[in-house]
Amino acid sequence: MKLGEFRRTGRLRCSHCYTDFDTYLRKVLKRIHGSTQHTGKVYLPPNPNSYELEQKMKFLKNGMNRAVTREEFEKAAILRDEIVKMELIINGDQST
């Protein structure tokens, strides 16, 4: 497969295409999503340990900062609210 075909169709054929077009795909993903790293929701199991909570908090803060940078203020507000909830959990107040 050639790059022109991918640009025209927007589809890759096989797993080798991902390797062959890695550099190009990373540029496209960064342009579209602002990052090449997945920033979706993170599953927290019941009674997560402090390390998992800290990782989740770091993830939320990074996401909020990215949203503010991109002027996605509604998304930033949602993440801010999640951060507040996480802080309550970390501090032992789980009444919310």
Sequence and secondary structure as in RCSB ss.txt:
>XXXX:A:sequence
MKLGEFRRTGRLRCSHCYTDFDTYLRKVLKRIHGSTQHTGKVYLPPNPNSYELEQKMKFLKNGMNRAVTREEFEK
AAILRDEIVKMELIINGDQST
>XXXX:A:secstr
  HHHHHHH    SHHHHHHTHHHHHHHHHHHHS SS        SS  HHHHHHHHHHHHHHHHHHHHTT HHH
HHHHHHHHHHHHHHHTT    
